[in-house]
Amino acid sequence: KDRIKLLWDVCRIPDFQKLFNDIYLQFLKTIFLLLVKNDKIPKLWLEKNILGLQKFNSGIEELSQKISQIRTWTYISNHQNWIDNEKYWQEITQDIENNLSDNLHEGLTNRFVDSTSKYFINSIYKDTTQDIAFNNSKTLIINNIEYGSFEGFDLKFNKDIISHSLFSLSHVKKSTRLMIEEKINNFLNAPNDSINLGDIENININENIKIFWGKEKIGQLIKGASISSPVAEAINTEYLNSDKKLLVSAKLQKWIDELIKIKLWPLKESIDDKLSPNMRAIQFNIFEN
């Protein structure tokens, strides 16, 4: 009976890598057999599988994969009956995940949110010659004239520039729409680790919490069915059509759901004797009371 319960608990280890194949099943089998044979996962086996995740070459795909792997070990380290010195391993896995996430965030910012990239309108319209570019402050420049600045999936125009422009407002917006469309597609193809809540220490929980892609505000959290189930939605802009807003919102929702699952998993588990009395009390007041 105890082994059946253990097997069930092992099978609940999340597949953060989204493998859904024999490799994942073999991993679960190995964990189960180690626990059956040793009662605990051996220290040497933990060191071999965890400490190696600290080494990386800074490639985005590699970092994303290693983050998924270390989250699996973070989950395992929170099972105090599975390993010795669980607090130590919790700190180790958290430090590794933070380091990987910082490097991934930097890499994603360089790849997907590179505000120094130039866009030439004649690559889209063969009959035009104006040069469109972004500078380091995310300012839209057409033929050396600053028209406004990009904020997420929106463009804030300079108030007095349009009336003195060689190009009509509609022409500038048409060009801008194409660039923001590309930016939206980059976001939809970017790993979820590029999303964050910004400066968490200064968040006001009495207001809708903003969601950032890199350092750009693109969404917000609003009240959901419960305190642990907020709704994520994209911030409205005139350049974000209804279809793309649904896609952006869906990606943000998936990200916050996974974040809550990882960070609050003890609170989200069914109340049982494994949790400390204090944890069960917190869980009851949040979800049951």
Protein Blocks (a to p, Z undefined) as FASTA:
>chain_A
ZZmmmmmmmmmpccfkonopaklmmmmmmmmmmmmmnopacfklmmmmmmmmmpcehiak
lmmmmmmmmmmmmmmmmmmklpghklmmmmmmmmmmmmmmmmmmmmmmmmmmcckbccdf
klmmmmbcbdcdddfkopaceehiafbdcehjaccddfklmmmpcbdfklmmmmmmmmmm
mmmmmmmmpcfklgcehjmklpcfkbccdddehjacfbdcdddfblklccddddddfklc
fklmmmmmmmmmmmmmmmmmmmmmmmmpccdfkbcfklmmmmmmmmmZZ
